[in-house]
Amino acid sequence: MDQSKRSISIIIPLYRGSKYIPGLISQIESCAECIPDTCFEIIFSNDSPDENIESLSVSSPVFIRILNTDRNRGIHGARVRGFLNSAGSYVLFLDQDDKILPEYFRSQLERIGQADAVICNAVSGGRLKYNAVRPLYKAADRRSMIEEGCMILSPGQVLIRRDAVPREWTENIMQNNGADDWLLWLCMHSEGKSFAVNQEALFIRELHCRNASFDSLKMAASESEAVRIVEERQLLDAEERKSLKLLLPGLQEKRIRENEKFKRMFWVQNSCLHAYHKGLSPAGFLRDRNVKRAAVYGGGYLGECLLEDLRGSDIETAYVIDRNAAFLNVGAKCCTLEDELEQVDAVIVTLVTDDRDEIEALLKERVCGEIYWLEDITADLAR
């Protein structure tokens, strides 16, 4: 790399991931076109001892290097190996199935200022990760991370100055996959490193069952290991280390609650699928009750499914009510309960929650019309 120019290393661990290489190279080439005065290198850190990747003969303005391996190191070990073999003054750790927008580096470099790292907003599963309920600044805040468990979704959101990557992180390789990036941020905070915030959504994470965060038991083991390393290495002050230990049960309880919510969402979608096989649908249920104009309460995954069903019917969707209305992109007008709401024939609540009485009371104060719960509608249709 030309050391007289600004340089960026993109470090990508691979595990049986050779199929991702062309797409990743294409992404970085698009980024390089946005800032031609910068040198780029991609370090593919192959962690599959049974898959030797041959040197790539591609014509690219980006320097590409492949590190094959004779043993599996885990994602932390693969990242560190890639980092130690890189030369850029800035580094980005990407996963093999991550995506970044062409303007990623231009935007991040514009906003890093004097900070040691800059974190951008992210799209996860087709929706913004950070919003009014989960503000981005908290993910970069030392106290919020340690006391509240506010997490950075992925290291792919964070462009880091090379000299800000702590030795404690490179020398204490985790054995359990999942929380090595959390350990990186904790190590950086322990050294007083600073994070700038970039509200642009430049990073895209595809959700699938192979995401490490989907395995609750492995994530719990990895988080526990990260906290143990922090304690053994005395990386934060005593009160902060105590807060981290107290945080662990809360993180695991939160994951259990999320799993319970996902199970209920599964049953709603499963019931809906069975209903479709019988020629029935939520839109048909509402039509049978003379609903011509409806509002949808909740713009999450179930809300999007209902909206899709309503679009194929003659029922007008007046608006979606959601506390994160300003952050939604669901193809319909979005409002909060505090906005002036037009009257409708019915409001369909798509949340899976036990707080039904509270939600119905709020809706009755703000909107005239019948209140239906998607969970009840799909259960009735599937019978």
N, C-alpha and C positions, 0 to 999 in steps of 0.2 A: 504493500500500500504506500501511496505517496504521503509521507509524513509531513510534508509542507502544507497539505490541505486538511481541512476538517474531515474526520474519518469516523465511520460507524460500523460496528460489528453486530451482525444479527446471528445469534447463537440458537440453533434449533436441534434439540435432541430428537432422534428418530428411534422408533421401536417398531420394526416391521413396517416401516413407513416410506419405503422408496417411491411408492405411487404418488406421494404428496410433493416430491421434489420439483417436478416441472411447474406446478402451480405456485409454489413458494418462490421459486426463482422469478417467475413472471410478476408476482406481486412486488418484489423488491426492485425489479427493473423499472416498474411503473413509478415507484417512489423515487428512484434515482433520477428519473427524468424531470421531476419537480424541483430538484436542487442539484443541478449539474456541477456545482462547485464543490461537491462533497464526494469523497471516496467511500465505497461500500464494499463490505465483504460478508459472505455468508459462510458460517462454520456449521456444517452438518455433523453433529456428534452422534454417530450411529451406535446405539446401545444394544443391537441385536447381533450376538456372536455367530448366529446361524445364517445371517444375511449379509454377505460381503458386498458392498456397493462399489462398483467400479468408478474410477475417475471420470468425471463428466467432460465430454468434449463439446462444449456449447460456446457459441460466440456471444459474449455478454459483457456489458460494461462493468458488471459486478464480479469481483474476485470470488471464486467459489472453492471451498476446501472441504474434503470429506475425511472424517476421522473414523475409521473402522475400529472394531474392538474384539478382543479375545474373551471378554467376560461381560456379564451384565452388571452395571454399576447402579442402576436405578436412575430416576430422572434427575435427582440432585447431583449425583456423581457425573452424569452425562453433561449437565449444564456447566458444572465447574470445569470439566475437562475441555469443553468447548471454549469457555472463558479464558482459561490458561493458554490456549493456543490461538487466541485472537489478538488483534493489534489496535483496534479502533479506540479513539478517545471517548466515544460514547458506545454503550452496549444496549442491546435489546434482546431479551430472552423470549422467544416464541415457541409455542408448541406446534407439532407437525400439522395439526388440523386448524390452526388459527388463521384468521384473515385480517389484514390491515388495509386501510384505504390508501390510494396513491399519495394523498397529501399528508399522510401520517407524520413523516419526519420533518417536513417543512413546518407544519403547525406546532409540533412538539418543541422544536428548536426555537421557534419564535416566542414560546411561552415559558421556557425553562428559566430564563433570566439568570440570576445568581444562585439558583437552587441547585442541589445535588442531583435531583431527579424531577421528572414531571409526569403526572398521571393524567390520562385522558378518560373521557367517558367511554362506555362500552355498550354494545348491543349483544344481548344474550338471549338465545331462543327467539329471536325476532323482535325483541323489545328492549328499551333502554334499561340498563341495570340500575342506574342511579336516577333518582327522581325526588319529588317533594318529601316522600317518606324516608328515603334513603339517600341523603345528599352526598354528592361526590367528595366534598371537602372533608367529611368525616373519615373516609377511607384513607386519607393522607395524614390524618391527625394522630399524633402519638398517643394522646390520652384516650381518644375514642377507640383506637385499635386495642389498647391494653386493657381498658376497663369495660368497654362495651362489646368488644369482639367485632368491630366494624372492619370488614375485610376488603382488600383489593381483589377483584374477581380473578385476575390473571396477571402474571408478569408481563404479558404482551401489552398491557396498558401503560407500562412504565419505561420511559427512556432514561437511562442512568449514565451519569459521568463515570468513566472507567475507574477513576481513583476513589470513587465513593462506594465501590463494592468492597465490603469488609472482609478481612482475612479470616475472621471468625466463621464467616459463612462458607468460605472456600476450604477451610481446614476441618470443619465438623460436618462430614457428609452423613445425611440422614439415611436410614435403612428403610423407612416406611414412606412410600410415595404419597404426596397429597399436600403437605404443608411446608415444603422447603421454601416456597416463595414467601410464606408468612414469616418463616425464620429469617429470610433475607431482610424483610422490612423491619423486623424487630432488631436485628443486628445493626441496621442503618440508624434506627432511632437511638440505639444504645450509644452510638458514636456521635449523636447530635446532628445527623444529616438532615437536610431540609427537602421538602417536597413541594413543588409548584403544582397548581391544578389547572387543567385544560378542559373546559366544559364540552369541547367538540367530541362527538362520538366517532372515533377513528379506528376502533378495534371491534372485531366481530368474533364472537365465540359461538360455535355450533354446539347445541346440546344433543348429546346422545348417551346411550347407556355405558359407553366406555369412559366417560368423564370420571376422573378420580374422585371428584366431589360427590358422585352418586353412590359411592360405596361408603355407607355411614360408619361401618366398623373400621375400615382402613383409614378413613379420615380421622376418626377419634384416636386411633393409635398414632397416626402421624402428628396430630396436634399435641398429643401427650409427649411425644418424643421431642418436638420443638421446644416445649416448655421445660423439659428436663435439661436440654442443652443450654437454654438460657440460664437456668438455675446453676448448673455445674460450672459454667463459664462466667457466672456473675456479670451478665451482660447488661442488666438494668439495675436500678437501685432497689433496695430491699422491699420498699412498699410496692413498686411496680411488679416485682417478681411475685409478691404475695397476691396482687390483683390478678396476674396471669393464672396462677394456680386456682383461684376462686372462679375464674372465668370458664375453665374447662368444663365443669358440669353444666353450666349454662349453655355453652355451645352445643353440647351433646343433647341437652333437653330441647333446644331449639330445633335441632335436626330431627328429633323424634316427632315434634309437633308438625314440622313440615312434611314428614313422611305420612303422618296421619291425614293431613290435608290432601296430599297427593292420592292416597288410597280412596278417599271420598270422591275426589275428582275422577278417578278411574271408574268408579261405579256409576257416576253420572254419565260419563261418555260410553261406558259399556251398555247401560240401559238405553241410551240414545241410539246406539248401533243396532241393538236388538229391535228397537221400534222401527228404524228405517227398513230393516229386513221385512217387517210386516206392513210396510207402506205407510207408516205413521211418522209424524215429526212434531216438534214443538210448535212450528208455524201452523200446522193443521190443528193442533190442540187449541191454539189461540183463535184461529179462524172460526172454529166450532162455537166459540164463546163471543163471537161478534166483535173481536178486537180488530180494529182497522188501523190504529195508530198506537205504537208502543214505544216505551223507553226501556233501555237495558241498564240495569244497575250492576256495575263491575265490568271493567274492560280487560280482564285477564284472559287466560286461555279458554275458559268456558264461555266467557263473554264473546270472544272472537268466534267460537263455534256457533253460538246462537245467532250472531250477526250474519254469518254466512248462510244459515238456514233461512233467516228472514229475507235476505236479499233474493232468494229464489221464490219468494211468495208475493202476494199482493198486499202484505201488511207493511205499512210505512214505519221505518225506524226513525223516530223523531230525534233522538239523541242518546248518548251513553253518559251515565252518571258515574264518575270515578274521582277519587281525591287526587289522582295523578293525571287529571284531564289534560293539563298543559304538556304532558310528556307522551301522550298516546298518539298512535297513528293507526287507527283501526278502520279508516274509510267511512267514518260517520262523525257528526258533530259531537263534541265532548264537553261536558259541563261538570261542575262540582255541585254539591247540595247547596252551597252558598249562592250560586248563580240564580238568576231569574229563570224558572223552568216553565215551559209551556205545558198545558194540560194534555193528557193522553188518556187513551182508554184503559191502558194497563202498564204496569212496571214489572218487568221480569227480573228477579234477583238471581244473579249467577254465582254468588258467593257460596262456599260451603263453610258454614259457621253455625255455632250454637247460639249466637247473639241475635236470634230472629226477632224477639220482641222489641229490642232496641232499634234495630234497622227499620222494622215496620212502623214504629212510632215516628221516626225521623221522616220517612217517606210520606206518611199520612199528613204530616205538618206542611210538606212542601208541594206535593203533587196529588191531584184528584185522580182516581182511577183504581181499578182492581190491582192487587199485589199478588203476583205468582212467584213461586220459587222453582227455578229450573230443576233442582234436585227432586222436587215433588212431581213436576210435569213428566220428567223422563221415567221416574219410577212407575207412574200411572200408565204411561204408554207401553212400557215393557211387560206389563202384567198379561 
